[in-house]
């Protein structure tokens, strides 16, 4: 139980860290606050949940496939916007 919560905390914290690094990178180079990172992060979370729900066969989810498909979907969305 403790190990599972530790891994979950590290995964969520890594996501928050990536968003923070993106915001700092944009602010440091362009001197502009770019809040689109938060919106893009939320879109990716919703896309991952939707794809995970669509790929749940018999209650089992292939997390590697969900991550890869979410990455592809978000790359397409990023290219469109």
C-alpha positions as CSV (number, residue, x, y, z in Angstrom):
1,X,0.0,0.0,0.0
2,X,2.7,2.4,0.9
3,X,4.8,1.6,-2.1
4,X,1.8,2.1,-4.4
5,X,1.1,5.5,-2.9
6,X,4.8,6.5,-3.2
7,X,4.9,5.6,-6.9
8,X,1.6,7.4,-7.5
9,X,2.9,10.5,-5.8
10,X,6.2,10.4,-7.8
11,X,4.2,10.1,-11.1
12,X,1.9,13.0,-10.3
13,X,4.7,15.1,-9.0
14,X,6.7,14.4,-12.2
15,X,3.8,15.8,-14.2
16,X,3.6,18.9,-12.1
17,X,7.3,19.3,-12.4
18,X,7.2,19.1,-16.2
19,X,4.5,21.8,-16.2
20,X,6.5,24.0,-13.9
21,X,9.6,23.6,-16.0
22,X,7.7,24.5,-19.2
23,X,6.3,27.6,-17.5
24,X,9.8,28.6,-16.3
25,X,11.3,28.0,-19.7
26,X,8.8,30.2,-21.4
27,X,9.1,32.9,-18.8
28,X,12.9,32.8,-18.9
29,X,13.2,33.1,-22.6
30,X,10.3,35.1,-23.8
31,X,9.5,37.1,-20.6
32,X,5.9,36.2,-21.1
33,X,3.6,34.1,-18.9
34,X,2.1,31.4,-21.1
35,X,-0.8,29.7,-19.3
36,X,-1.5,27.5,-22.2
37,X,0.6,24.8,-20.6
38,X,-2.0,24.2,-17.9
39,X,-4.8,23.9,-20.5
40,X,-2.7,21.5,-22.6
41,X,-1.9,19.5,-19.5
42,X,-5.7,19.3,-18.8
43,X,-6.5,18.3,-22.4
44,X,-3.9,15.5,-22.2
45,X,-5.4,14.3,-18.9
46,X,-8.9,14.2,-20.4
47,X,-7.7,12.5,-23.6
48,X,-5.9,9.9,-21.5
49,X,-9.0,9.2,-19.5
50,X,-11.1,8.9,-22.6
51,X,-8.7,6.7,-24.4
52,X,-8.3,4.5,-21.3
53,X,-12.0,4.1,-21.0
54,X,-12.3,3.2,-24.7
55,X,-9.5,0.6,-24.4
56,X,-10.8,-1.1,-21.3
57,X,-11.6,-4.6,-22.5
58,X,-13.1,-6.7,-19.7
59,X,-12.0,-4.2,-17.0
60,X,-8.3,-4.4,-18.0
61,X,-6.4,-1.4,-19.4
62,X,-3.2,-1.6,-21.3
63,X,-1.5,1.5,-19.8
64,X,1.4,1.5,-22.3
65,X,-1.1,1.6,-25.2
66,X,-3.1,4.4,-23.5
67,X,0.1,6.4,-23.0
68,X,1.2,6.0,-26.6
69,X,-2.2,6.8,-28.0
70,X,-2.5,9.8,-25.8
71,X,0.9,11.0,-26.9
72,X,-0.2,10.6,-30.6
73,X,-3.5,12.4,-30.0
74,X,-1.9,15.3,-28.2
75,X,0.8,15.7,-30.9
76,X,-2.0,16.0,-33.5
77,X,-3.9,18.5,-31.3
78,X,-0.6,20.5,-30.8
79,X,0.0,20.6,-34.5
80,X,-3.5,21.9,-35.2
81,X,-3.3,24.7,-32.6
